[in-house]
Amino acid sequence: MAYIPKSQLNKLETMVTGHLQNMKSTIVKIRHRGDTKTRIGLHELTFAAENLANAHKAQ
C-alpha cells in the first residue's frame, strides 16, 4: 500500500467519523425501508473504514 501522509490520514479519519454520525440515523431508516442508495453508501463507508484501518497498520 502507498504511504499516506499523516495529515491526509487525519482528514480521512474526520471524513469517516462524519459519515458514521450521518449514517447512524440512516441505518434506522434502512431497517424500515431497505433503501438501495443508502445500502450502497454503507458499502462505501465500510470500504473507507477498512482502508483507514489498513493505512494505520501500515505506518
MODELLER restraints for C-alpha pairs under 7 A, 6 or more apart:
rsr = mdl.restraints
at = mdl.atoms
rsr.add(forms.Gaussian(group=physical.xy_distance, feature=features.Distance(at['CA:16:A'], at['CA:49:A']), mean=6.74, stdev=0.5))
